[in-house]
Amino acid sequence: MSLNQLPFSVPIDGKMFQIAKKFSQQQKNNQKSHQIYLNTLAILAVDFYCQCMGIKTEASKSNGFDNIMSSLMNTASLFIQDKGLLECCPVLPKAEFCEITPETLSQSIGYMVVEIDEINRQARILGFVESVESEKLSLNRLHDLQEFLVYLNQLQVVEIPPNKTNVFESTVSKISEEIVNLSKWFEGLLDNGWEAELAVTKDISPANEADKKESGAAKFIHLKHPSEPVLLILRQTKLSKYEVEIVLRIYPASESIFLLDGIKMALLDEGDKLIPQLEKQSKSSNWLQLRFKGTIGDKFSLKISLGEDSIVEQFII
């Protein structure tokens, strides 16, 4: 980095801290949680810089906001419109090197290094490099931000081949790959991103886990609005040896007390057909609920949607 180069400073406001804290709390591992915290602040800072420079970004296609619960949350990339993924690399004050995760070595258009100074509530964008050869980047290699603007202007537009999946696809019509086996929840076995309610909820009263006839879990769902995730809670009660009552609820997981208008939750049968009486849409609502009964072995899906963007979770009782 040039000695004459001044970093671009971004004030870290309360909302940015809240978003970073909320995302980081979704991880129980302290080291992982702290990394998510820094990654989120780095993304928000670079996004702020891009807006100031008139660079269009698409946060919904950025690693770090989409699939925030994923084990690949070592990455913190911001999607630059028509260009590709720009890796946002957080470092602490006085750092000499920046750690680069292997996942980004082949998919990023560049690496922007951001110094996170929590004490002074500032993020300083130190500079960038176009590419890296190893997983450790010396900060002495960073180029001036003015060079980044020239580089970005010269960068070719991303070409997306027809009918092929790529890393830049958004969350539209995203279907969970695994079917969640609800019977295992009574044994305390959770998977596919689901966590015990107590691990993720604060003001929402959890199910009575001491009663083996009841079980519940929660999962954060991220649609097109990265700052407006929802919290999905599923609770089930054994009514008999074969019959179970299931309650599905979604709550706003951001600082807002209301869900975004237009968010829908709908139940689909085993043939993926909508069950009309089990569909709710948010309109100035702070939560939505679906309640129904099923028998052991029944399959169903829950579709949460906002406009054209949707996520489908699949279950078997």
VOPAGU-2260 file (C-alpha; in pm, 1 decimal, decimal comma):
REM VOPAGU-2260
SITE   aa  ch    i         X         Y         Z
SITE  MET   A    0       0,0       0,0       0,0
SITE  SER   A    1     137,0     340,6     -93,0
SITE  LEU   A    2     248,5     559,1     196,7
SITE  ASN   A    3      63,2     849,9      35,9
SITE  GLN   A    4    -259,5     660,0      11,2
SITE  LEU   A    5    -533,7     752,6     253,9
SITE  PRO   A    6    -788,6     487,5     344,0
SITE  PHE   A    7   -1156,3     546,7     278,3
SITE  SER   A    8   -1320,1     569,6     620,9
SITE  VAL   A    9   -1673,0     446,8     682,1
SITE  PRO   A   10   -1845,2     525,6    1012,0
SITE  ILE   A   11   -1989,2     210,4    1167,2
SITE  ASP   A   12   -2330,9     311,9    1292,7
SITE  GLY   A   13   -2559,8     135,3    1536,3
SITE  LYS   A   14   -2758,7     -39,6    1264,4
SITE  MET   A   15   -2444,6    -189,9    1111,2
SITE  PHE   A   16   -2335,9    -318,9    1452,6
SITE  GLN   A   17   -2683,4    -465,1    1509,0
SITE  ILE   A   18   -2687,2    -647,0    1174,9
SITE  ALA   A   19   -2338,0    -789,1    1234,7
SITE  LYS   A   20   -2424,1    -894,0    1588,8
SITE  LYS   A   21   -2750,2   -1058,8    1485,3
SITE  PHE   A   22   -2583,5   -1262,9    1209,5
SITE  SER   A   23   -2291,3   -1361,0    1432,7
SITE  GLN   A   24   -2523,0   -1484,8    1707,5
SITE  GLN   A   25   -2648,1   -1754,2    1473,4
SITE  GLN   A   26   -2322,3   -1942,7    1531,5
SITE  LYS   A   27   -2247,4   -2116,8    1861,0
SITE  ASN   A   28   -1874,2   -2147,0    1790,7
SITE  ASN   A   29   -1714,1   -1829,1    1932,7
SITE  GLN   A   30   -1435,0   -1811,9    1675,6
SITE  LYS   A   31   -1678,3   -1862,6    1388,0
SITE  SER   A   32   -1920,9   -1612,4    1537,2
SITE  HIS   A   33   -1652,7   -1343,7    1559,3
SITE  GLN   A   34   -1546,0   -1408,5    1200,4
SITE  ILE   A   35   -1906,4   -1368,0    1080,4
SITE  TYR   A   36   -1927,0   -1044,9    1281,1
SITE  LEU   A   37   -1617,6    -899,9    1111,8
SITE  ASN   A   38   -1718,2   -1030,6     768,8
SITE  THR   A   39   -2058,6    -864,1     791,4
SITE  LEU   A   40   -1909,3    -528,1     892,1
SITE  ALA   A   41   -1661,5    -554,4     602,7
SITE  ILE   A   42   -1941,0    -620,8     350,3
SITE  LEU   A   43   -2148,1    -329,7     482,3
SITE  ALA   A   44   -1848,3     -95,5     470,2
SITE  VAL   A   45   -1754,3    -187,0     112,1
SITE  ASP   A   46   -2117,9    -160,4       6,7
SITE  PHE   A   47   -2127,3     190,8     156,4
SITE  TYR   A   48   -1809,4     282,6     -33,6
SITE  CYS   A   49   -1955,9     149,0    -359,1
SITE  GLN   A   50   -2273,4     352,7    -314,6
SITE  CYS   A   51   -2062,1     665,5    -260,9
SITE  MET   A   52   -1870,2     590,4    -580,5
SITE  GLY   A   53   -2184,9     520,5    -782,2
SITE  ILE   A   54   -2105,4     149,6    -813,9
SITE  LYS   A   55   -2416,7     -66,6    -821,1
SITE  THR   A   56   -2419,7    -368,6    -591,7
SITE  GLU   A   57   -2659,1    -657,2    -539,4
SITE  ALA   A   58   -2640,0    -768,6    -179,2
SITE  SER   A   59   -2891,0   -1051,5    -238,0
SITE  LYS   A   60   -2626,8   -1229,2    -448,2
SITE  SER   A   61   -2350,4   -1178,7    -196,2
SITE  ASN   A   62   -2191,9   -1455,6       9,4
SITE  GLY   A   63   -2234,8   -1357,9     370,9
SITE  PHE   A   64   -2595,5   -1241,8     350,4
SITE  ASP   A   65   -2739,4   -1528,4     148,0
SITE  ASN   A   66   -2697,1   -1857,1     338,6
SITE  ILE   A   67   -2557,4   -1677,5     642,2
SITE  MET   A   68   -2595,4   -1999,9     841,5
SITE  SER   A   69   -2374,8   -2192,9     601,2
SITE  SER   A   70   -2046,6   -2345,3     711,0
SITE  LEU   A   71   -1890,0   -2159,5     417,9
SITE  MET   A   72   -1937,2   -1831,8     601,8
SITE  ASN   A   73   -1558,5   -1790,1     591,1
SITE  THR   A   74   -1632,1   -1594,3     273,4
SITE  ALA   A   75   -1755,2   -1233,3     270,8
SITE  SER   A   76   -1820,7   -1125,8     -86,0
SITE  LEU   A   77   -2019,5    -837,8    -232,3
SITE  PHE   A   78   -2170,7    -881,3    -578,0
SITE  ILE   A   79   -2086,3    -589,8    -806,6
SITE  GLN   A   80   -2356,8    -554,5   -1069,4
SITE  ASP   A   81   -2249,9    -692,7   -1409,4
SITE  LYS   A   82   -1897,4    -759,3   -1278,8
SITE  GLY   A   83   -1888,1   -1036,2   -1019,7
SITE  LEU   A   84   -1801,7   -1109,1    -657,2
SITE  LEU   A   85   -1566,4    -871,0    -477,0
SITE  GLU   A   86   -1418,3   -1031,2    -167,3
SITE  CYS   A   87   -1433,3    -810,3     143,3
SITE  CYS   A   88   -1148,1    -906,7     375,6
SITE  PRO   A   89   -1162,2    -775,4     732,7
SITE  VAL   A   90    -848,5    -713,7     935,3
SITE  LEU   A   91    -793,1    -570,3    1281,5
SITE  PRO   A   92    -591,0    -251,2    1346,7
SITE  LYS   A   93    -213,3    -286,8    1310,7
SITE  ALA   A   94    -244,8    -608,3    1109,5
SITE  GLU   A   95      29,7    -675,1     854,1
SITE  PHE   A   96    -137,4    -965,3     673,3
SITE  CYS   A   97    -485,7   -1063,9     567,7
SITE  GLU   A   98    -609,9   -1422,5     564,4
SITE  ILE   A   99    -767,2   -1530,8     233,0
SITE  THR   A  100   -1003,5   -1828,0     237,0
SITE  PRO   A  101    -949,7   -2101,2     -25,0
SITE  GLU   A  102   -1316,1   -2082,4    -135,5
SITE  THR   A  103   -1257,2   -1740,8    -296,2
SITE  LEU   A  104    -938,2   -1808,6    -490,6
SITE  SER   A  105   -1115,0   -1893,6    -816,8
SITE  GLN   A  106   -1439,4   -1696,2    -807,6
SITE  SER   A  107   -1355,0   -1338,2    -703,9
SITE  ILE   A  108   -1290,6   -1037,0    -927,5
SITE  GLY   A  109   -1071,7    -886,5    -657,8
SITE  TYR   A  110    -999,3    -849,8    -286,8
SITE  MET   A  111   -1080,6    -538,1     -85,4
SITE  VAL   A  112    -918,9    -517,3     258,0
SITE  VAL   A  113   -1113,9    -346,8     535,4
SITE  GLU   A  114    -969,8    -253,8     874,9
SITE  ILE   A  115   -1237,8    -286,1    1143,3
SITE  ASP   A  116   -1174,4     -43,9    1431,5
SITE  GLU   A  117   -1452,4    -109,6    1683,2
SITE  ILE   A  118   -1315,1     125,2    1947,5
SITE  ASN   A  119   -1337,6     427,6    1715,0
SITE  ARG   A  120   -1646,0     284,9    1536,8
SITE  GLN   A  121   -1480,3     306,2    1196,1
SITE  ALA   A  122   -1411,1      76,6     904,0
SITE  ARG   A  123   -1117,3     184,7     690,1
SITE  ILE   A  124   -1096,2      48,6     336,3
SITE  LEU   A  125    -721,6      15,5     291,4
SITE  GLY   A  126    -695,2     -92,4     -72,3
SITE  PHE   A  127    -736,4    -385,8    -308,4
SITE  VAL   A  128    -562,3    -645,3    -520,5
SITE  GLU   A  129    -693,6    -813,8    -836,3
SITE  SER   A  130    -578,2   -1163,0    -740,8
SITE  VAL   A  131    -383,9   -1359,8    -480,6
SITE  GLU   A  132    -151,4   -1656,7    -505,1
SITE  SER   A  133    -175,1   -1781,9    -148,7
SITE  GLU   A  134    -400,2   -1773,8     155,1
SITE  LYS   A  135    -198,9   -1496,9     320,7
SITE  LEU   A  136    -196,0   -1148,5     166,1
SITE  SER   A  137      57,1    -887,3     277,4
SITE  LEU   A  138    -102,8    -544,8     318,7
SITE  ASN   A  139     204,0    -395,3     150,6
SITE  ARG   A  140      70,7    -540,4    -177,6
SITE  LEU   A  141    -251,2    -339,1    -173,0
SITE  HIS   A  142    -323,3    -100,8    -459,4
SITE  ASP   A  143    -473,6     246,3    -437,4
SITE  LEU   A  144    -853,5     269,5    -441,6
SITE  GLN   A  145    -829,2     497,3    -743,8
SITE  GLU   A  146    -673,0     204,9    -928,5
SITE  PHE   A  147    -968,9      -7,8    -820,6
SITE  LEU   A  148   -1210,8     231,2    -990,4
SITE  VAL   A  149   -1008,2     216,5   -1314,1
SITE  TYR   A  150    -981,6    -162,4   -1292,5
SITE  LEU   A  151   -1354,1    -202,9   -1232,2
SITE  ASN   A  152   -1439,1      22,4   -1524,8
SITE  GLN   A  153   -1221,4    -187,6   -1756,1
SITE  LEU   A  154   -1349,1    -520,4   -1622,8
SITE  GLN   A  155   -1564,8    -709,2   -1871,1
SITE  VAL   A  156   -1930,2    -768,6   -1797,2
SITE  VAL   A  157   -2006,0   -1107,1   -1646,0
SITE  GLU   A  158   -2150,4   -1341,9   -1906,4
SITE  ILE   A  159   -2393,9   -1596,3   -1764,7
SITE  PRO   A  160   -2429,3   -1902,5   -1992,4
SITE  PRO   A  161   -2791,7   -2000,2   -2056,4
SITE  ASN   A  162   -2941,0   -2292,1   -1859,7
SITE  LYS   A  163   -2638,9   -2325,9   -1632,6
SITE  THR   A  164   -2622,3   -2276,9   -1259,9
SITE  ASN   A  165   -2353,1   -2036,1   -1138,0
SITE  VAL   A  166   -2233,6   -1875,0    -818,9
SITE  PHE   A  167   -2414,8   -1549,1    -892,2
SITE  GLU   A  168   -2768,3   -1689,6    -891,3
SITE  SER   A  169   -3003,0   -1533,8    -634,2
SITE  THR   A  170   -3225,9   -1716,9    -392,8
SITE  VAL   A  171   -3526,3   -1726,0    -627,2
SITE  SER   A  172   -3713,5   -2057,1    -596,4
SITE  LYS   A  173   -3452,4   -2209,3    -369,1
SITE  ILE   A  174   -3552,0   -2555,9    -246,2
SITE  SER   A  175   -3383,2   -2725,0      49,2
SITE  GLU   A  176   -3183,4   -3024,5     -68,6
SITE  GLU   A  177   -3260,1   -3240,6     235,3
SITE  ILE   A  178   -3591,6   -3354,0     379,0
SITE  VAL   A  179   -3609,6   -3271,5     749,2
SITE  ASN   A  180   -3715,1   -3575,0     953,8
SITE  LEU   A  181   -3932,9   -3433,9    1231,5
SITE  SER   A  182   -3948,3   -3762,2    1424,1
SITE  LYS   A  183   -3577,6   -3724,8    1502,3
SITE  TRP   A  184   -3643,9   -3396,5    1679,8
SITE  PHE   A  185   -3805,5   -3584,7    1965,9
SITE  GLU   A  186   -3465,7   -3751,7    2011,4
SITE  GLY   A  187   -3290,0   -3414,8    2011,1
SITE  LEU   A  188   -3139,9   -3464,3    1663,9
SITE  LEU   A  189   -3144,4   -3144,5    1453,6
SITE  ASP   A  190   -2989,9   -3089,5    1111,1
SITE  ASN   A  191   -3014,8   -2891,1     786,5
SITE  GLY   A  192   -2958,1   -2555,3     958,4
SITE  TRP   A  193   -3216,8   -2603,8    1234,2
SITE  GLU   A  194   -3117,9   -2515,0    1590,8
SITE  ALA   A  195   -3278,6   -2546,4    1932,4
SITE  GLU   A  196   -3514,6   -2256,4    1996,9
SITE  LEU   A  197   -3324,2   -2139,4    2303,4
SITE  ALA   A  198   -3013,2   -2091,3    2090,0
SITE  VAL   A  199   -3174,9   -1835,9    1858,5
SITE  THR   A  200   -3481,9   -1686,8    2029,5
SITE  LYS   A  201   -3502,0   -1427,8    2303,3
SITE  ASP   A  202   -3847,8   -1278,2    2340,7
SITE  ILE   A  203   -4038,2   -1576,1    2196,7
SITE  SER   A  204   -4137,9   -1841,4    2448,9
SITE  PRO   A  205   -3989,8   -2178,1    2340,4
SITE  ALA   A  206   -4164,9   -2511,3    2343,1
SITE  ASN   A  207   -4140,2   -2725,4    2654,8
SITE  GLU   A  208   -3838,2   -2938,6    2570,4
SITE  ALA   A  209   -3868,0   -3126,0    2901,6
SITE  ASP   A  210   -4189,7   -3285,0    2778,0
SITE  LYS   A  211   -4090,6   -3550,5    2524,5
SITE  LYS   A  212   -4432,6   -3516,6    2360,9
SITE  GLU   A  213   -4329,8   -3171,7    2237,1
SITE  SER   A  214   -4032,1   -3051,3    2038,3
SITE  GLY   A  215   -3940,7   -2734,1    1855,2
SITE  ALA   A  216   -3659,5   -2575,6    1658,8
SITE  ALA   A  217   -3583,3   -2254,0    1474,8
SITE  LYS   A  218   -3407,1   -2147,5    1157,2
SITE  PHE   A  219   -3321,1   -1812,6     999,5
SITE  ILE   A  220   -3454,3   -1765,8     646,4
SITE  HIS   A  221   -3301,8   -1510,0     407,9
SITE  LEU   A  222   -3497,7   -1390,1     108,0
SITE  LYS   A  223   -3418,4   -1106,9    -131,6
SITE  HIS   A  224   -3382,6    -848,9     147,8
SITE  PRO   A  225   -3053,8    -931,0     330,2
SITE  SER   A  226   -3128,8    -689,2     615,0
SITE  GLU   A  227   -3479,9    -830,9     664,4
SITE  PRO   A  228   -3440,2   -1203,5     745,2
SITE  VAL   A  229   -3723,9   -1394,7     908,5
SITE  LEU   A  230   -3712,6   -1644,6    1190,5
SITE  LEU   A  231   -3896,8   -1968,0    1117,0
SITE  ILE   A  232   -4010,1   -2170,3    1418,6
SITE  LEU   A  233   -4161,7   -2518,5    1396,5
SITE  ARG   A  234   -4322,7   -2677,5    1699,6
SITE  GLN   A  235   -4479,2   -3021,5    1707,2
SITE  THR   A  236   -4688,1   -3207,0    1964,6
SITE  LYS   A  237   -4763,7   -3580,1    1971,9
SITE  LEU   A  238   -5140,3   -3622,9    1994,7
SITE  SER   A  239   -5125,0   -4003,2    1976,3
SITE  LYS   A  240   -4890,3   -4277,9    1864,4
SITE  TYR   A  241   -4940,9   -4182,3    1498,6
SITE  GLU   A  242   -5084,2   -3829,4    1495,1
SITE  VAL   A  243   -4888,0   -3505,0    1537,6
SITE  GLU   A  244   -4998,6   -3142,3    1550,9
SITE  ILE   A  245   -4758,5   -2896,8    1386,5
SITE  VAL   A  246   -4741,8   -2519,9    1428,9
SITE  LEU   A  247   -4527,6   -2312,8    1189,4
SITE  ARG   A  248   -4455,2   -1948,9    1263,2
SITE  ILE   A  249   -4239,4   -1677,2    1107,6
SITE  TYR   A  250   -4125,3   -1364,0    1288,2
SITE  PRO   A  251   -3918,5   -1063,5    1175,0
SITE  ALA   A  252   -3554,1   -1133,5    1259,8
SITE  SER   A  253   -3433,8    -776,6    1203,8
SITE  GLU   A  254   -3489,6    -475,7    1428,3
SITE  SER   A  255   -3828,4    -417,5    1265,3
SITE  ILE   A  256   -4131,4    -527,4    1469,1
SITE  PHE   A  257   -4329,2    -607,9    1152,6
SITE  LEU   A  258   -4273,7    -853,0     870,7
SITE  LEU   A  259   -4228,7    -702,0     525,8
SITE  ASP   A  260   -4567,0    -658,6     361,2
SITE  GLY   A  261   -4629,2    -931,2     106,7
SITE  ILE   A  262   -4431,3   -1211,1     270,9
SITE  LYS   A  263   -4626,6   -1535,4     231,0
SITE  MET   A  264   -4605,8   -1872,6     395,2
SITE  ALA   A  265   -4790,8   -2162,4     235,6
SITE  LEU   A  266   -4812,1   -2535,3     289,9
SITE  LEU   A  267   -4759,8   -2771,2      -4,0
SITE  ASP   A  268   -4868,0   -3134,2      -8,9
SITE  GLU   A  269   -4652,7   -3431,7    -110,1
SITE  GLY   A  270   -4720,2   -3351,1    -476,9
SITE  ASP   A  271   -4602,5   -2989,5    -425,9
SITE  LYS   A  272   -4958,6   -2861,0    -467,9
SITE  LEU   A  273   -5072,3   -2563,0    -264,5
SITE  ILE   A  274   -5317,8   -2629,2      19,5
SITE  PRO   A  275   -5535,2   -2312,2     -10,4
SITE  GLN   A  276   -5659,9   -2308,1     348,2
SITE  LEU   A  277   -5300,4   -2322,5     472,3
SITE  GLU   A  278   -5166,6   -2001,6     319,7
SITE  LYS   A  279   -5106,5   -1670,9     498,5
SITE  GLN   A  280   -4976,4   -1334,9     374,0
SITE  SER   A  281   -4825,2   -1056,2     582,0
SITE  LYS   A  282   -4989,5    -715,5     594,7
SITE  SER   A  283   -4864,2    -505,1     884,5
SITE  SER   A  284   -4815,7    -831,2    1075,9
SITE  ASN   A  285   -4551,3    -907,8    1335,7
SITE  TRP   A  286   -4590,2   -1283,5    1284,7
SITE  LEU   A  287   -4767,5   -1541,8    1069,2
SITE  GLN   A  288   -4881,5   -1888,4    1169,7
SITE  LEU   A  289   -4997,5   -2212,3    1010,2
SITE  ARG   A  290   -5141,4   -2494,5    1225,3
SITE  PHE   A  291   -5233,2   -2842,4    1103,5
SITE  LYS   A  292   -5232,0   -3213,1    1194,2
SITE  GLY   A  293   -5053,2   -3499,6    1022,4
SITE  THR   A  294   -4964,5   -3862,6    1067,6
SITE  ILE   A  295   -4629,8   -4039,6    1088,4
SITE  GLY   A  296   -4479,8   -4074,0     741,1
SITE  ASP   A  297   -4664,1   -3775,3     586,5
SITE  LYS   A  298   -4451,4   -3549,0     367,9
SITE  PHE   A  299   -4510,1   -3177,1     322,1
SITE  SER   A  300   -4325,7   -2859,0     227,1
SITE  LEU   A  301   -4335,0   -2502,8     353,5
SITE  LYS   A  302   -4291,8   -2224,9      98,4
SITE  ILE   A  303   -4190,0   -1879,3     220,9
SITE  SER   A  304   -4200,2   -1618,0     -53,0
SITE  LEU   A  305   -4172,5   -1246,9    -121,6
SITE  GLY   A  306   -4260,3   -1154,0    -478,3
SITE  GLU   A  307   -4071,6   -1386,5    -714,0
SITE  ASP   A  308   -3823,0   -1483,8    -444,8
SITE  SER   A  309   -3900,0   -1799,3    -249,6
SITE  ILE   A  310   -3750,1   -2067,8     -28,9
SITE  VAL   A  311   -3900,4   -2414,3      17,1
SITE  GLU   A  312   -3831,0   -2631,9     321,5
SITE  GLN   A  313   -3922,3   -3002,5     292,0
SITE  PHE   A  314   -4034,7   -3220,8     583,5
SITE  ILE   A  315   -4143,2   -3571,6     673,8
SITE  ILE   A  316   -4333,5   -3637,6     994,8
